[in-house]
Amino acid sequence: MRLVVPIALGLTTLGAAADPAVARDAPLWTNAPRRQAGRAGRIGKLGAEAGGGFADLAGRARAAVVHVRGQMPEGSTATESDNEAGKTSIGTGFIINKSGYVVTNEHVVRGVVDLRVRLYDGREVPACVAGADLPTDIALLKIEAKGPLPVLALGNSDAVRVGEPVIAIGNPYGFNHSVTAGIVSAKERVVERSSLREERAEDLYSFFIQTDASINLGNSGGPLIDASGAVVGINAAFWAGHPLQPAQGIGFAIPINIAKALLPRLAESGSARRAFLGVDAQPIDPALEAALKLPSGRGALIASVEKDSPAEAAGLEPGDVVIAWGGSEVATSEDFKIDAQLSVPGSRIPIVVARDGKRLEREIVPRVAPAKDVAPPHPSS
């Protein structure tokens, strides 16, 4: 079995800072209105509640979806390309800000030059990489286009429910603005990204929304949209299966809340420094669940705590199970890893741990993690 990253070609580093005034003085994106409880579950027909069905939903959203294309420099080693030149990285993106900010996958723009974005009305404009983050596979682009730009509002991926309808919009195999529909097949899906043979695979985040909406090469970076028209995920990969046992209908999207944690920092500085807690966490398997007498297998088990670390200062101990972070439930150790590392260093974060059958509330203040590498400027920054 192998996980295939749709689109692709090349990979990136971190870009230069974008317009700081936009990041400081105005919201970088629009949040979708809060949905009523149970609304998505009643939209089997996506009728009146969704404004007329999939057709109306796609019609409202497609104008903000763009085609992303860049050239790979000579000597690059890309694994996927278009059929013609063999040196072109293609993908999808979507506009989140009227000033021209576009979200896509990091692997779509990794190392590319001559980066260009084609709008829904056919205009093609140059783009630069405002910021990119390899571990989460998220990139923020900036374009300059005359006239107002349509935007997509961002939803709340934590509120997504298994079984609710979604659509994916993208450019599979060059078929621009293709719309596919399906449901949310699973949440909190952890996929082994080392199967992609990417370097430093152990540092890559792999916490996805799974969907059966068709995702193919060229869909990467496109929006996964719920019945209210809000973006709940960034389409990133699909499961190809084995050549003798091909898989169908297994696609993966990055939860939009992960992007929300990064985008302001990518717009301001081009990168997102990680936070440091000073703990090692591990998943909870059935044997650990029984041995620790836990009510469920959800959460992250603290295996060790470093001396003089933020975790020690917060009173965490080996054997604690982190079950909530910043007011949100912690599903798995991967979930905890993302929450912890993407938190803003210096912020005060309430957490809940289970210890000896008791529920304890703590507060932790992450520090800035030491930088592993200094990334060179992105060639399209």
Rosetta blueprint (number, residue, H / E / L):
1 M L
2 R L
3 L E
4 V E
5 V L
6 P L
7 I L
8 A E
9 L L
10 G L
11 L L
12 T L
13 T L
14 L L
15 G L
16 A L
17 A L
18 A L
19 D L
20 P H
21 A H
22 V H
23 A H
24 R H
25 D H
26 A L
27 P L
28 L L
29 W L
30 T L
31 N E
32 A L
33 P L
34 R L
35 R L
36 Q L
37 A L
38 G L
39 R L
40 A H
41 G H
42 R H
43 I L
44 G L
45 K L
46 L L
47 G L
48 A H
49 E H
50 A H
51 G L
52 G L
53 G L
54 F H
55 A H
56 D H
57 L H
58 A H
59 G H
60 R H
61 A H
62 R H
63 A H
64 A H
65 V E
66 V E
67 H E
68 V E
69 R E
70 G E
71 Q E
72 M L
73 P L
74 E L
75 G L
76 S L
77 T L
78 A L
79 T L
80 E L
81 S L
82 D L
83 N L
84 E L
85 A L
86 G L
87 K L
88 T E
89 S E
90 I E
91 G E
92 T E
93 G E
94 F E
95 I E
96 I E
97 N E
98 K L
99 S L
100 G L
101 Y E
102 V E
103 V E
104 T E
105 N L
106 E H
107 H H
108 V H
109 V H
110 R L
111 G L
112 V L
113 V E
114 D E
115 L E
116 R E
117 V E
118 R E
119 L L
120 Y L
121 D L
122 G L
123 R L
124 E E
125 V E
126 P E
127 A E
128 C E
129 V E
130 A E
131 G E
132 A E
133 D E
134 L L
135 P L
136 T L
137 D L
138 I E
139 A E
140 L E
141 L E
142 K E
143 I E
144 E L
145 A L
146 K L
147 G L
148 P L
149 L L
150 P L
151 V L
152 L L
153 A L
154 L E
155 G L
156 N L
157 S H
158 D H
159 A H
160 V L
161 R L
162 V L
163 G L
164 E L
165 P E
166 V E
167 I E
168 A E
169 I E
170 G E
171 N L
172 P H
173 Y H
174 G H
175 F L
176 N L
177 H L
178 S E
179 V E
180 T E
181 A E
182 G E
183 I E
184 V E
185 S E
186 A E
187 K E
188 E E
189 R E
190 V E
191 V L
192 E L
193 R H
194 S H
195 S H
196 L H
197 R L
198 E L
199 E L
200 R L
201 A H
202 E H
203 D H
204 L L
205 Y L
206 S L
207 F E
208 F E
209 I E
210 Q E
211 T E
212 D L
213 A L
214 S L
215 I L
216 N L
217 L L
218 G L
219 N L
220 S L
221 G L
222 G L
223 P E
224 L E
225 I E
226 D E
227 A L
228 S L
229 G L
230 A L
231 V E
232 V E
233 G E
234 I E
235 N E
236 A E
237 A E
238 F E
239 W E
240 A L
241 G E
242 H E
243 P L
244 L L
245 Q E
246 P E
247 A L
248 Q L
249 G L
250 I L
251 G E
252 F E
253 A E
254 I E
255 P E
256 I H
257 N H
258 I H
259 A H
260 K H
261 A H
262 L H
263 L H
264 P H
265 R H
266 L H
267 A H
268 E H
269 S H
270 G L
271 S L
272 A L
273 R L
274 R L
275 A E
276 F E
277 L L
278 G L
279 V E
280 D E
281 A E
282 Q E
283 P L
284 I L
285 D L
286 P H
287 A H
288 L H
289 E H
290 A H
291 A H
292 L L
293 K L
294 L L
295 P L
296 S L
297 G L
298 R L
299 G L
300 A E
301 L E
302 I E
303 A E
304 S E
305 V E
306 E L
307 K L
308 D L
309 S L
310 P H
311 A H
312 E H
313 A H
314 A L
315 G L
316 L L
317 E L
318 P L
319 G L
320 D L
321 V E
322 V E
323 I E
324 A E
325 W E
326 G L
327 G L
328 S E
329 E E
330 V L
331 A L
332 T L
333 S H
334 E H
335 D H
336 F H
337 K H
338 I H
339 D H
340 A H
341 Q H
342 L L
343 S L
344 V L
345 P L
346 G L
347 S L
348 R L
349 I E
350 P E
351 I E
352 V E
353 V E
354 A E
355 R E
356 D L
357 G L
358 K E
359 R E
360 L E
361 E E
362 R E
363 E E
364 I E
365 V L
366 P L
367 R E
368 V E
369 A L
370 P L
371 A L
372 K L
373 D L
374 V L
375 A L
376 P L
377 P L
378 H L
379 P L
380 S L
381 S L
